[in-house]
Amino acid sequence: MKFYNREKEVRYLKTYCQLEPNSILFVYGPKSSGKSTVIRRVIKELEDSDIVFFYYNLRKYATPTKEEFFKIFFERSDKKYVPNKLEFNLGVFKFGVEKELNFKEFSLNDVFAKINESINEVIKEGKRPVLIIDELQKLKNIYFNGEKSLLNELFNLFVSLTKMEHLSHVICLTSDTLFIEEIYQNSTLENASEYYLIDWLEKEDIKKILKEENFNEKEIDYAINYLSLPYEITELINNKKLGLTVEETIKKWINIEKDKLLYLLANANVDEDKINTILSKFKNNVKVEAKEIIKKDLINEFKFLVNNEVLFYDIINGIIKPTSIKKWHAIKKLKI
Ligand SMILES: Nc1ncnc2c1ncn2[C@@H]1O[C@H](COP(=O)(O)OP(=O)(O)OP(=O)(O)O)[C@@H](O)[C@H]1O
């Protein structure tokens, strides 16, 4: 699998991992912008360093229950941290707990204690721990004793590990931008968190990649108006090998996106006029200022479009845009 571009992002995150931990980092971006791919690259490029990555990819699971959370995050072992076998080609770790431990009796305090023990063991060995959780929002609905939210309590632990004790980096990835919005408003995280956007690829970078992949000027000039995500480039290359022209591939994409949108809207219990009001703002602009859409009377329809990955809300920069440029073209084709 080829890895395109993203030097700036990889460099930023590699440097970040080597600085003294001082805040929680939330890596966010439009659906499929390549957040996980970039972080995996960072881990790979730092595999010979003194960093021990505790890495959990929650995308591999349906929304976990409390018991599943224990099994995902902890492994019974004599060691305080053990290789995460699910990620065999990455050389990452998970937290170790005593072999005889009974997860049924595991409390929130035990969770904190065990994570702390593992982190401190890494430090005692003269290495540096970095905790990475991909799709963190999947832990949102886990409660202890019926009331304490695991995620909120974990945020307290993360603030303590980073901002207060400077023991370990905590990096959380998510493509759920409404979740980022919730986090942004969370008082525990105020002045204790940072945000890093992995956005669409830059036009100039896409041009360079297409050139390297032997696309001609005419193909590049056409494609550049429609591409924004790395996997689209891979698909374009594969389709070319399969005999489809650039134009055919892109026309097919936009038709599919348009049909998906029509189907979504036809089946949804939302106010059609309000949806049209929101989508019509993208007729001439790919980006719209958040304040133009986030209004009391449009909020339900706005959330619907974000939850269904039609729109991406970048709360940090106050901007709303379609999740990809091809989605933008599909929106423009709707009769609104
Ligand atoms: N730099 C890249 N070079 C080549 N392919 C890439 C690159 N980045 C991402 N991809 C491909 O794009 C697809 C989506 O990438 P990835 O899963 O990393 O995105 P994501 O932003 O983490 O997704 P999600 O929004 O679902 O969390 C994958 O098939 C991946 O292999």
The ligand as a Gaussian input file, in Angstrom:
#p B3LYP/6-31G(d) Opt

LIG

0 1
 N       -1.375000       9.254000       3.059000
 C       -2.067000       8.247000       2.522000
 N       -1.596000       7.580000       1.433000
 C       -2.299000       6.583000       0.871000
 N       -3.493000       6.138000       1.321000
 C       -4.012000       6.749000       2.393000
 C       -3.332000       7.829000       3.051000
 N       -4.099000       8.249000       4.082000
 C       -5.196000       7.474000       4.075000
 N       -5.160000       6.577000       3.074000
 C       -6.205000       5.587000       2.782000
 O       -7.473000       6.234000       2.907000
 C       -8.408000       5.415000       3.617000
 C       -8.878000       6.146000       4.870000
 O       -7.758000       6.382000       5.707000
 P       -7.854000       6.374000       7.285000
 O       -8.639000       5.191000       7.739000
 O       -6.478000       6.537000       7.812000
 O       -8.688000       7.690000       7.501000
 P       -9.305000       8.249000       8.855000
 O       -9.291000       9.725000       8.720000
 O       -8.618000       7.670000      10.030000
 O      -10.776000       7.672000       8.716000
 P      -12.039000       7.862000       9.701000
 O      -12.571000       9.194000       9.386000
 O      -12.961000       6.748000       9.277000
 O      -11.553000       7.733000      11.098000
 C       -7.679000       4.109000       3.919000
 O       -8.002000       3.174000       2.909000
 C       -6.214000       4.469000       3.817000
 O       -5.432000       3.366000       3.413000

